[in-house]
Amino acid sequence: LTDPGDGSNSAFIVQEVLEGGSGRKSGQILAGDALRAVTAVSGSAGLGSMDSERSQEFLATVIGMVETPRQEMVRDVELGTLDNLIEAMQTNRRALGDEVELTFIFERDT
């Protein structure tokens, strides 16, 4: 994924789909597709940092409001950078375990 830098409305454009990956096998992701949203766990991915996640967990534990982590869709414009996108994806695994499923929403010119 790259920042298009061409004034389009997307922060991330697919440059290449990896050979052997699920996106290639399914044919559902193509070079040129624009990433519009990805799942992330609340309090993360540009909405907070790893430290703020830990602080939220600590505070919830102290005051007795332990919530089950849940995934939410985060729009590309809220992420802004590739580092924030990677962080958003990692929040899912940290909060929900290695077997968690991610959802990506792409848009394609037809």
C-alpha positions as CSV (number, residue, x, y, z in Angstrom):
1,L,0.0,0.0,0.0
2,T,1.2,3.5,-0.7
3,D,0.0,7.0,-0.2
4,P,-1.3,8.1,-3.6
5,G,0.0,11.6,-3.4
6,D,-2.3,12.5,-6.3
7,G,-5.1,14.4,-4.6
8,S,-7.4,11.4,-4.5
9,N,-9.6,10.7,-1.5
10,S,-7.7,7.6,-0.3
11,A,-4.8,7.3,2.0
12,F,-3.8,3.9,0.7
13,I,-3.6,2.4,-2.8
14,V,-2.8,-1.3,-3.4
15,Q,0.4,-1.3,-5.6
16,E,0.8,-5.1,-5.8
17,V,-1.1,-8.2,-4.7
18,L,1.3,-10.9,-3.3
19,E,1.5,-14.1,-5.3
20,G,0.1,-17.0,-3.2
21,G,-1.8,-14.7,-0.8
22,S,-5.5,-14.9,-0.1
23,G,-6.2,-11.7,-1.9
24,R,-4.6,-13.0,-5.1
25,K,-6.2,-16.4,-4.8
26,S,-9.7,-14.9,-4.4
27,G,-9.2,-12.3,-7.0
28,Q,-11.0,-9.8,-4.7
29,I,-8.1,-7.5,-4.3
30,L,-6.4,-5.9,-7.3
31,A,-3.6,-3.4,-7.9
32,G,-5.1,0.0,-7.9
33,D,-7.8,-0.7,-5.3
34,A,-8.2,1.9,-2.6
35,L,-8.4,0.8,1.1
36,R,-11.3,2.6,2.7
37,A,-11.5,1.0,6.1
38,V,-10.1,-1.7,8.4
39,T,-11.1,-3.3,11.7
40,A,-9.3,-2.1,14.8
41,V,-10.0,-2.5,18.5
42,S,-11.5,0.5,20.3
43,G,-9.1,3.0,21.7
44,S,-6.4,2.2,19.2
45,A,-5.1,3.0,15.7
46,G,-4.7,6.7,15.7
47,L,-7.5,7.0,18.3
48,G,-5.0,6.2,21.0
49,S,-1.6,4.5,21.5
50,M,-0.5,1.3,23.1
51,D,0.1,3.2,26.3
52,S,-3.5,4.6,26.2
53,E,-4.8,1.1,25.6
54,R,-3.0,0.0,28.8
55,S,-4.2,3.0,30.7
56,Q,-7.8,2.4,29.6
57,E,-7.5,-1.3,30.7
58,F,-6.0,-0.3,34.1
59,L,-8.6,2.4,34.7
60,A,-11.5,0.0,33.8
61,T,-10.1,-2.6,36.1
62,V,-9.7,-0.1,39.0
63,I,-13.2,1.2,38.7
64,G,-14.7,-2.2,37.9
65,M,-15.8,-1.5,34.4
66,V,-14.0,-4.2,32.4
67,E,-15.3,-4.3,28.9
68,T,-14.8,-7.0,26.4
69,P,-12.6,-5.6,23.6
70,R,-14.5,-5.2,20.3
71,Q,-13.6,-4.5,16.8
72,E,-14.8,-1.4,15.0
73,M,-14.3,-0.1,11.4
74,V,-11.8,2.7,11.2
75,R,-11.9,4.8,8.0
76,D,-8.7,5.3,6.0
77,V,-8.8,9.1,6.5
78,E,-8.7,8.5,10.3
79,L,-5.5,6.4,9.9
80,G,-3.5,8.8,7.7
81,T,-0.1,6.9,7.7
82,L,1.1,3.4,7.0
83,D,2.4,3.2,10.6
84,N,-1.1,3.9,11.9
85,L,-2.6,1.3,9.5
86,I,-0.2,-1.3,10.8
87,E,-0.9,-0.3,14.4
88,A,-4.7,-0.6,13.7
89,M,-4.2,-4.1,12.4
90,Q,-2.1,-5.1,15.4
91,T,-4.6,-3.9,17.9
92,N,-6.9,-6.8,16.8
93,R,-4.3,-9.5,17.6
94,R,-3.2,-7.9,20.9
95,A,-6.8,-7.6,22.2
96,L,-8.4,-10.7,20.7
97,G,-5.7,-13.2,20.0
98,D,-3.8,-14.6,17.1
99,E,-6.9,-16.3,15.5
100,V,-8.8,-13.0,15.1
101,E,-10.2,-12.1,11.6
102,L,-9.7,-8.7,10.1
103,T,-12.0,-7.0,7.7
104,F,-10.7,-4.6,5.0
105,I,-13.0,-2.6,2.8
106,F,-11.6,-1.7,-0.6
107,E,-13.0,0.4,-3.4
108,R,-12.2,0.0,-7.1
109,D,-12.8,2.2,-10.2
110,T,-14.8,0.2,-12.7
